[in-house]
Amino acid sequence: MGWEIGMDPDATEQALARVQALEEDTGTVWRRLRGEVAGQEEGIGHGRLAQAFRPTYTPLADPARVLADSALAQLEASLHGGRVSVQRYREADQAAAGGFPRPR
């Protein structure tokens, strides 16, 4: 039973470009919303109503921020890995092609 590994580097780069555009758009929106939410949180205050609200809000809001930040960081890391993979694939493909004799 055999298997093969192959990549279409051009198609992979096109897919990476689409993911990069999504990451950039999502990152832009998230940074804006994160700042807006933080600004609105200041308005919660520290009175009786805020003391009743914060114990239910904070345990949900803090992990959501961490998760969104982490997801964007992981997406950036995956994009980097994808670009490196394409580059290495092309280098290996060129090196392998150089090992075959040229037709006469």
Number of C-alpha atoms within 10 A of each C-alpha: 2 3 5 4 4 7 11 10 15 10 10 15 16 11 13 18 14 12 16 17 12 13 18 14 11 14 17 12 11 16 13 11 12 15 11 11 12 10 11 11 12 9 9 13 12 12 9 8 10 13 12 11 13 16 10 10 11 12 10 11 13 10 11 12 13 10 12 16 15 12 14 16 14 12 15 16 12 15 18 13 12 16 17 12 15 18 14 12 16 15 12 12 11 11 11 10 11 10 8 8 7 7 4 3
